[in-house]
Amino acid sequence: MDHRTRWTTEPDTRGAAVDTAPAPQRRVARPRADALRNRERIVDAAREMFVEHGADVPFDEVARRAGVGNATVYRHFADRAELVRQVVLTVTGRVADLAEQGITTADADEGAAFGALRTFVHAAADERIGAMCPILAPDFDLYHPDLLDARERLEQSIEGLMERARAAGQLRTDIAVGDLMVALSQLTRPLPGTACMGMDSFIHRHLQLFLDGLMTPARSELPGAAATLEDLRQN
């Protein structure tokens, strides 16, 4: 008998030996590496195209940008709603990571709080945060189970970073998360017909101008009230 194999035997009612070794556990198959890469390519391509053309972009255009066939897109995403949801989840997670990194920086040095917010805004722009615009659409399921925790984490992390900048006396007090998100989405989404004209080169320049306007003391009084993300969803 192989010394590495162990089992016990017990007599059954007829006197025969019964093997009581535990049954081998069935391994759960993991997605192949190439399948995971294809899924990531599809999500990344969709993210770019949602920013450039909106979430109604045809699946075949997404497939072409990702360098895969239409069948591959449908194999990973049963319909548009599932693809849109995955893009939103991906961007939400990455942006929340960036905000939490900013909070860590601000907690280590209160004087660096607005600098951490500035770094976050530029990094969030590079993550193509404009791809999250579908969450404001009336037919988007904001309460899908996959989105609830991700959305709460995003809002809390950005608000936490902004609150630290406020507490440090560096961020004006009459803005909220919604104001920041609207500006980010608008400034990172190219104007119709300009996607191929190098407009991306101006994004960080304009974001810097916007950020200067967020610093205190404020140079003017803003009309209306500070916007939360809930306010945006209700408009």
C-alpha positions in Angstrom: 0.0 0.0 0.0 1.2 3.5 -0.9 2.3 5.1 2.4 0.8 8.4 1.3 -2.7 7.0 1.0 -4.6 6.6 4.3 -8.0 5.2 4.9 -9.8 3.3 7.6 -11.9 0.2 7.2 -14.8 -0.8 9.4 -16.7 -4.0 9.2 -20.3 -3.8 7.9 -23.1 -5.9 9.1 -22.1 -8.7 6.8 -18.5 -8.7 8.0 -17.1 -7.1 4.9 -14.7 -4.1 5.1 -16.2 -0.7 4.2 -14.0 2.1 2.9 -14.7 5.2 5.0 -12.2 7.5 3.3 -13.7 10.9 2.5 -14.9 11.4 -1.1 -12.5 13.6 -3.1 -13.8 17.2 -3.4 -14.7 18.4 -6.9 -12.6 21.3 -8.0 -14.4 24.4 -9.2 -13.2 25.3 -12.7 -11.6 28.7 -12.9 -12.1 30.9 -16.0 -9.2 30.5 -18.4 -6.6 33.3 -18.5 -7.5 34.2 -22.1 -11.2 34.5 -21.2 -10.4 36.8 -18.3 -8.2 39.0 -20.6 -11.0 39.2 -23.1 -13.5 40.2 -20.5 -11.1 43.0 -19.3 -10.5 44.2 -22.8 -14.3 44.4 -23.4 -14.9 46.3 -20.2 -12.0 48.7 -21.0 -13.2 49.3 -24.5 -16.8 49.9 -23.4 -15.6 52.3 -20.8 -13.8 54.4 -23.4 -16.7 54.3 -25.8 -19.3 55.2 -23.1 -17.3 58.3 -22.5 -17.0 59.2 -26.1 -20.4 58.2 -27.5 -22.7 57.3 -24.5 -23.9 53.9 -23.2 -26.0 53.2 -26.3 -22.9 52.5 -28.5 -23.5 49.3 -30.5 -22.1 46.0 -29.2 -20.2 45.4 -32.5 -18.4 48.7 -32.0 -17.4 47.7 -28.5 -16.2 44.3 -29.9 -14.2 46.0 -32.6 -12.5 48.4 -30.1 -11.7 45.4 -27.9 -10.3 43.3 -30.7 -12.8 40.5 -30.2 -15.8 39.0 -32.0 -19.4 39.9 -31.3 -19.9 36.4 -30.0 -17.2 36.9 -27.4 -19.0 40.0 -26.1 -22.3 38.2 -25.8 -20.6 35.2 -24.1 -19.4 37.5 -21.3 -22.4 39.8 -21.2 -25.9 38.6 -21.9 -27.2 42.1 -22.6 -26.4 45.8 -22.6 -27.6 46.3 -19.0 -25.0 43.7 -17.8 -22.2 45.3 -19.7 -23.1 48.8 -18.5 -23.3 47.6 -14.9 -19.9 46.0 -15.1 -18.3 49.1 -16.5 -19.9 51.2 -13.7 -18.7 48.7 -11.1 -15.1 48.7 -12.6 -14.9 52.5 -12.6 -16.6 52.9 -9.3 -14.1 50.5 -7.6 -11.0 52.2 -9.2 -12.2 55.7 -8.3 -13.0 54.6 -4.7 -9.5 53.2 -4.4 -8.1 56.5 -5.4 -10.2 58.5 -3.0 -9.2 56.1 -0.1 -5.5 56.7 -1.0 -6.2 60.4 -0.8 -7.8 60.0 2.6 -4.7 58.1 3.8 -2.5 61.0 2.6 -4.7 63.7 4.2 -4.8 61.8 7.5 -1.0 61.6 7.5 -0.7 65.4 6.9 -3.6 67.7 7.4 -1.9 70.4 5.4 -1.8 68.0 2.4 -5.6 67.5 2.3 -6.4 69.7 -0.7 -3.3 68.4 -2.5 -4.7 64.9 -2.0 -8.0 66.0 -3.4 -6.3 67.6 -6.4 -4.3 64.4 -7.0 -7.5 62.4 -6.7 -9.4 64.5 -9.3 -6.7 64.2 -11.9 -6.3 60.4 -11.3 -10.1 60.0 -11.5 -10.1 61.8 -14.8 -7.6 59.3 -16.1 -9.9 56.5 -15.0 -12.5 57.9 -17.4 -15.0 58.7 -14.7 -17.4 60.0 -17.4 -18.2 56.3 -18.0 -20.3 56.4 -14.8 -22.9 58.7 -16.4 -25.3 55.8 -17.0 -26.0 55.7 -13.3 -28.0 58.9 -13.8 -30.2 57.4 -16.5 -33.8 56.6 -15.4 -33.6 53.0 -16.7 -30.4 52.2 -14.8 -30.9 49.8 -11.8 -29.2 51.7 -9.0 -30.3 49.1 -6.5 -28.9 46.0 -8.2 -27.2 44.0 -5.4 -23.8 44.2 -7.1 -23.9 48.0 -7.0 -25.2 48.9 -3.6 -22.0 48.4 -1.6 -19.8 49.8 -4.4 -21.9 52.9 -4.7 -21.9 53.5 -0.9 -18.2 53.0 -0.7 -17.6 55.5 -3.6 -19.8 58.2 -2.0 -18.3 57.8 1.4 -14.7 57.8 0.2 -15.1 60.9 -1.9 -17.1 62.7 0.8 -14.4 61.6 3.4 -11.7 63.2 1.3 -13.6 66.4 0.7 -14.4 66.6 4.4 -10.8 66.4 5.3 -10.0 69.3 2.9 -12.8 71.3 4.5 -11.6 70.6 8.0 -8.2 71.8 7.0 -9.7 75.1 5.9 -8.6 74.5 2.3 -11.9 73.6 0.5 -14.9 75.9 0.2 -17.9 74.8 2.2 -20.6 75.4 -0.4 -20.0 72.3 -2.6 -20.8 68.6 -2.2 -19.9 65.3 -3.8 -22.4 65.8 -6.6 -20.8 69.1 -7.6 -17.5 67.5 -7.9 -18.8 64.5 -9.8 -20.7 66.6 -12.3 -17.7 68.7 -13.1 -15.5 65.6 -13.4 -17.9 64.0 -15.8 -18.4 67.0 -17.9 -14.7 68.0 -18.1 -13.6 64.4 -19.0 -16.2 63.8 -21.7 -15.3 65.1 -25.2 -17.6 67.4 -27.1 -19.5 65.7 -30.0 -17.3 65.5 -33.0 -14.1 66.3 -31.2 -13.0 62.9 -30.0 -10.3 62.7 -32.7 -9.0 66.2 -32.3 -6.7 65.8 -29.3 -9.2 67.3 -26.8 -7.9 65.0 -24.1 -4.7 67.1 -23.9 -6.8 69.9 -22.4 -8.6 67.9 -19.7 -6.0 68.3 -16.9 -5.5 71.9 -17.7 -9.2 72.6 -17.3 -9.4 70.4 -14.2 -6.7 72.5 -12.7 -8.7 75.7 -13.3 -11.8 74.0 -11.8 -9.8 72.9 -8.7 -8.5 76.4 -8.2 -12.1 77.5 -8.0 -12.7 75.0 -5.2 -10.1 76.5 -2.8 -11.0 78.8 0.0 -11.5 81.7 0.5 -14.1 81.6 -2.2 -14.1 84.5 -4.7 -17.8 84.4 -5.3 -21.1 83.0 -4.0 -22.4 80.0 -5.9 -26.1 80.1 -7.0 -28.4 77.3 -5.8 -27.5 74.6 -3.3 -24.7 72.1 -3.1 -25.5 69.0 -5.0 -25.4 65.5 -3.6 -25.4 62.4 -5.8 -29.0 61.7 -4.7 -30.0 65.2 -6.0 -28.5 64.3 -9.4 -30.4 61.1 -9.6 -33.7 62.8 -8.9 -33.2 65.5 -11.6 
